[in-house]
């Protein structure tokens, strides 16, 4: 039996242009998009290694770290989470997952597969973790690894006290893993100063790069621990001693570990270059100002933010309560159909409850904020009107 | 302490254009490169899912399979190897790795990390595995999983009898994993007819797509086994029940598993479309004819192929013995410096012994064969001449 060539591949590929204001990916700039049609380079060619070095320096800057073990995992943001846990965890290790949305649960799923004994500490609904909740859980479980998302994109909550958690982890001889996928660029993050052991971030959010390469960094303390492991990390593909060797992190000759995508490297390199040119502080300030403007606008529209406390709101992914009686899905569909603008619904605990509006990278501008507010309002009014008409037609 | 923005990112990115005739990546066509500067799509947008469906159909065609569980892993070719092993292997399983170069060893490293009891069956130097070697090893180890690279890019050896191995695996209730990273498109591969349980391939070789997405397919038999596992596969990121759900393989609603790179999807989609338009048989024929022409040319230059038996030579990655007294590295450097053409050295058992010349995708043409032959000859003569001059100058 012969399998014939598929008819769908005889047609043109269809890629519409959209304004991506959901939780990510965000839009890439022309500079980034154009970079990705550059010719392919071999994964061991000096020009490719040079770009990797440049990317590495850019990552050190955005994380504010001097860690040698700074590199990318060749995979989605989830692969950063995998690499963090895979390298740190040994069979039977107690690990503690901070929960302010879905990402702590995801990390728990991964850690259990790696043979860890997984505990959770869960914040109250719509709140960041309190100091009491964290210290109580540390005392109860004495974890070897503590995971927390600085910003949880499912709830739009930011965990502000990473610096204090860093101190606490040292006291308990625990490794601190911080997921900055959705937060980096939208809020301060000082990896070294805050004593974070592993941090990773999303390339396709505030950074404005393509998805598929995940910046990650390991502290010297984490690296020493990993070098002393009794067993190899359970996944070759995520083994950061090998990946770091390929990335030239340890002063040893580079050895082929996998074929990196030069295409994605180009895009990420240009995204980092743009980010660095703007400057970290200015980027963070812009994201925060845009979020403030959005929050104000939301209030003016008579809508309500999901996260009650202002200081616990993530500037990059903003969660807004869906008004009573409004179908969020219809609102999102309206915005997409009429304006090609993505407004997203909730995820996990916020499903059906919130809209998520991403203000990241290219989309973190005053103009985009005003635009999305006006579209959101128009969409909600239109859906309400339709609902009323439907009700009336039933009478 | 503040980490300043890196100076290297203030400069322009430098990407030279090269002819990539090593073991991969090979060059992407303009169609593929241009596709990758299309605007980014969300990973759950219908237009993105449509392209994933098209890619899936393309993969079924190139593997000649009707398997539902056909998808991509978001990672390099190595991640395909991981996913194959991670999903099949349970703690303590006996697995057997066929060795005709480096890839069986790599698979062994991965499998051991997953808790398998790993055995190897190694071919004689420069030879494919014989039927006797394989059956003897099956009888001795009674493996649950057998791994073989159809084409081993480190040695340029092709394993021809996959069909017979498929039968053997059924007899022993063993799952057959075939690595077609370097072989697909250069030789026949009939996944269903040959009863292959898991196959994966490289996007950046004969297919001419970008690196970073790895096509993979699981047989119904493998899928049933995976569904019955007592424990979850050890890696969430490689869990094909979850990935397949995202790819819409099982007739269940699509659930977000990770953020796929739409950029890479565009490139792979266009590479597959081109491949399908040419037709599988025509592509294979062209690769084989090019390799034959190269082999003839090599002989005419007074050089020798590394693989003695013609029928055991991989058409895509051709290995040529480095002539006595010639430094392979200087030859490769000459070709790159003067013509921007990549000719590669050996890997693993062939390091220092061979040149590797890739004839894949865009580079599998008569013109490229003649070009690379003429450059190889010029480079070797030039290096020899220099060596003689250096010798003379010592007298």
Interface residues (C-beta under 8 A of the other chain):
Chain A: X1 X2 X3 X4 X5 X6 X8 X9 X10 X13 X14 X15 X16 X17 X18 X20 X22 X24 X25 X26 X27 X28 X33 X34 X35 X36 X37 X38 X39 X40 X41 X42 X43 X45 X47 X50 X51 X53 X54 X57 X58 X60 X61 X64 X65 X66 X74 X75 X76 X77 X78 X79 X82 X86 X106 X109 X110 X113 X114 X192 X193 X202 X204 X210 X211 X212 X232 X233 X234 X235 X236 X237 X256 X257 X258 X259 X260 X261 X262 X263 X264 X266 X267 X269 X270 X272 X273 X276 X277 X279 X280 X342 X347
Chain B: X1 X2 X3 X4 X5 X6 X8 X9 X10 X13 X14 X15 X16 X17 X18 X20 X22 X24 X25 X26 X27 X28 X33 X34 X35 X36 X37 X38 X39 X40 X41 X42 X43 X45 X47 X50 X51 X53 X54 X57 X58 X60 X61 X64 X65 X66 X74 X75 X76 X77 X78 X79 X82 X86 X106 X109 X110 X112 X113 X114 X192 X193 X202 X204 X210 X211 X212 X232 X233 X234 X235 X236 X237 X256 X257 X258 X259 X260 X261 X262 X263 X264 X266 X267 X269 X270 X272 X273 X276 X277 X279 X280 X342 X347
